Amino acid sequence: MADTPPPRRRRPATELVHGGTLRSQFGEMSEALFLTQGFAYDDAEAAEARFKGESPGFIYSRFSNPTVFMFEERMRLLEGAAAARATASGMAAVTASLLCMLKAGDHVVAAKALFSSCLYVVEDLLPRFGVASTLVDGTDLDQWRDAVRPNTKAFFLESPTNPTLEVIDIAAVADIAHAAGARLVVDNVFATAILQSPIELGADVVVYSATKHIDGQGRVLGGIILSADEAYVTDHLHNFLRQTGPSLSPFNAWVLLKGLETLEIRVQRQTATAARVADVIAAHPKVSKLIYPGRADHPQAAVIARQMKGGSTLIAFEVDGGKEAAFRVASALEIIKISNNLGDAKSLITHPSTTTHQRLSEEARLGFGITQGMLRLSIGLEDPDDLIEDISLALDKA
Ligand SMILES: *Cc1c(COP(=O)(O)O)cnc(C)c1O
C-alpha cells in the first residue's frame, strides 16, 4: 500500500470542540445523549458476533456507550494518548489505574504530597492486598531512585501538588521509572491538559478528576484514565473496568463533553487572573508566604519553565496568625466562596488543615508544608478586579 501520511494532530482548541464527535442518522449538531443501559441486535447472529468481538458496536453501558465514547475520544485526542477510559469520579480513575495492573507482591513508589484520598489508596488500600508502597519527597530525584525495588511496578505522582503547589520534574521521574521497568502514572488535575502534557514528558498513564476543570462548572463527578500505549488498556484496564463497573454515567459524560468545549478559554482566563491575584496577595503585609507556579520565586521555577505552558488556576498562601487569621480571611470574603472544589467558574477558597487534610496528624500536615495559616484559592471566571478587591479587603481583616 502507498504510504499514507499520519493523521494530522489538530490543536487543542479545535479538538475540544470537534474531537470524537459521533453523529446519529439525524445529523444533530450538539452531541447526542444516549441515556441507555444497552443496545438491541438485529438478530441472534449479530449479538453473537458482537460478543465475540467479530463485529464492532456497543454492548452494555457499563463498559461502552456512545456518549461516554465521545468524551473518551475527545480527551484522547487532546492528550495525544493511545487509549482512554472514563470513570464515575476522579478517585475511581486513580484507584482503577493502579489496581488494574498490580498484584500481591508488587511495589509502588509515590510522591507523598498527594490528594488525601489518593494517599489512602497508596498508603492504606494497596498494602491490604499485598502491594507495598514507599512514599518519597517527589521533588528529590534521589529519593525516587533509592526507593526502587526489584518488584517496583508503578510510580505515582501529582504535579503541581494539592494544596502546596509543589512541582515535580515529570520527565526525570519517568526516566527513573522506566529504568526500573515501572509505569509512571500522573494525576494531572491541577495542571489540566491545557497547561501540561504528561505523555509528552514521558508519563505512561495520565488520570483526571473531570469533576474539576473539565466540567468546570461544579455540576457532575467524573474521571478519566489515558494511556500512552494501547497494551495497558487491552491487557489490564479494559477488563478491570468492564468487570468491576466504576462507569461514568452517559448523562455526566454529556455534561463533560460540553465542559470540554470551553476548557481552553476557561483555563487561560483563570490562569491569567490567578497570576494577577497572586501578585496582589504576595505583596500584602499580612501574608508570610505565597506559592504560585507562575512566579519567578516558586522553588521549582526552572522545572516549571521546562514542563508547563503556564502557571496555574490555583494559588496557595499563608497568613500571619495561624488558623484564627486564616478563618477571618476566608469568612470575610464576599465573592469568593468557601468550598473544597477547584477549577470551577466560581472562585473558591479552602483551609486545607481543617477540611481536605484534617484526616492527617498535625505532624504529617507540617511534613507536607500545610500550616494552620495556609489557604488554597481556586480562581474562577469573575472579573479580576472584583476578586482583587474582595481578597484585599479580607486580608486587611486577617
Ligand atoms: C479532586 C481530585 C481527585 C479526586 O477526584 P473526584 O472526582 O473528586 O473523585 C483526585 N486527584 C486530585 C488531584 C484532585 O484534585
The ligand as an SDF file (V2000), in Angstrom:
LIG
                    3D

 15 15  0  0  0  0  0  0  0  0999 V2000
  -10.4400   16.0480   43.1980 C   0  0  0  0  0  0  0  0  0  0  0  0
   -9.2070   15.3020   42.9570 C   0  0  0  0  0  0  0  0  0  0  0  0
   -9.2220   13.9050   42.8590 C   0  0  0  0  0  0  0  0  0  0  0  0
  -10.4860   13.0960   43.0560 C   0  0  0  0  0  0  0  0  0  0  0  0
  -11.4860   13.4010   42.1360 O   0  0  0  0  0  0  0  0  0  0  0  0
  -13.0620   13.1460   42.4120 P   0  0  0  0  0  0  0  0  0  0  0  0
  -13.6750   13.4450   41.0880 O   0  0  0  0  0  0  0  0  0  0  0  0
  -13.4670   14.0820   43.4930 O   0  0  0  0  0  0  0  0  0  0  0  0
  -13.2120   11.7300   42.8160 O   0  0  0  0  0  0  0  0  0  0  0  0
   -8.0180   13.2560   42.6310 C   0  0  0  0  0  0  0  0  0  0  0  0
   -6.8650   13.9460   42.4950 N   0  0  0  0  0  0  0  0  0  0  0  0
   -6.8170   15.2880   42.5820 C   0  0  0  0  0  0  0  0  0  0  0  0
   -5.5120   15.9830   42.4350 C   0  0  0  0  0  0  0  0  0  0  0  0
   -7.9820   16.0140   42.8170 C   0  0  0  0  0  0  0  0  0  0  0  0
   -7.9360   17.3460   42.9100 O   0  0  0  0  0  0  0  0  0  0  0  0
  1  2  1  0
  2  3  1  0
  2 14  2  0
  3  4  1  0
  3 10  2  0
  4  5  1  0
  5  6  1  0
  6  7  2  0
  6  8  1  0
  6  9  1  0
 10 11  1  0
 11 12  2  0
 12 13  1  0
 12 14  1  0
 14 15  1  0
M  END
$$$$
